[in-house]
Every structure is written in structure tokens, then in C-alpha cells.
């Protein structure tokens, strides 16, 4: 493997609307070497972090969070869209570009004092990541780190998460 992770990301200009440079994660995960670079890179970001659990938002947080949990010997907690989890949950609303979304986590998924790492594919505006943080904290957990494959720095999601340790494997300056 001599390619860099960035080389596996396909950029589609003007999708879903003019002026947007869409960074496609599917081109990373469909290639075994790209997937390995991404997962190993994320696991490396937490190698010196003391934590108990990985939390990943639906659905791409599952793709990257589960293998990182496996590699680090930790459990994985899914954050799902409202109505998808079968047991008692707590929920959190957050703003989308147009409207709102609501995510949930099982009420018994995190015990008070547990240290959590949040894993997702992308940090853009930070809304879904912030919602995941609020769910963890509602259950008494402590977010010790947030890791992402890609970051769209121009959308300033990191500012919304300024009180947390945030790292990304690839940072794009624009939107």
C-alpha cells in the first residue's frame, strides 16, 4: 500500500447542488487498501486514549466504529435514527440544513462515568456529532475523543465541538 488515504476519496463537483464538492466515502471503503488505511488510521488516533466504549452514529459511524471497536477490544454503541432501537431510549434532536432530525441511544448503553470515543466518517457542521455527545452525556458518560475520517473545515463543525478532543484523518479546507 503506497497510496495515501486521500487518494481513495472521489470528489464529485456540484453534488448535491452547485458549488458543493462532495467527498465520497464509498470509494474508500470499496477498496480493501482504502478501507484498511481508514480503519487503521482511526484506530491509531485512539491508541494512547483511555476509553471504555466506541459510539457511532447511523450509518457511516457503524462502518468505521465497529472495526475500530474490534481492533481496540471495546464495545460498540449505535446511535440510531428515532424509532429504530427496540428497548428504552433517550433521544436528542439536532438541526439539519433543512429541518431537524432526531437520534436515539439505548438508555442502558452507557453507564455513568464510562469514557467514550465517538467515531464517524465526516465532520461537517458538527450537528450530528454534537447530538451524539449530548446523548452520551445524558447517560452520564464522558466523551474523551471524537475521530473522523474526513473533515470539511469550511463548515466549522470543530467550533461546535471546541470543548472536545477532535481529530480527523483528512481535512479539506472548503465545504
Buried (B, 14 or more C-beta within 10 A) or exposed (E): EEEEBBBBBEEEEEEEEEEBBEBBBEBBBEBEBBBEBBBBBBBBBBEEBEBBBBBBBBEBBBBBBBBBBBBBEBEBBBBBBEEEBEEEBBBBEBEEEEEEBEBBBBEEBBEEEBBBBBBBBBBBBBBBBBBBBBBBBBBEBBBBBBBBBBBBBEBEBBEBBEEBBBBBBBBBEEE
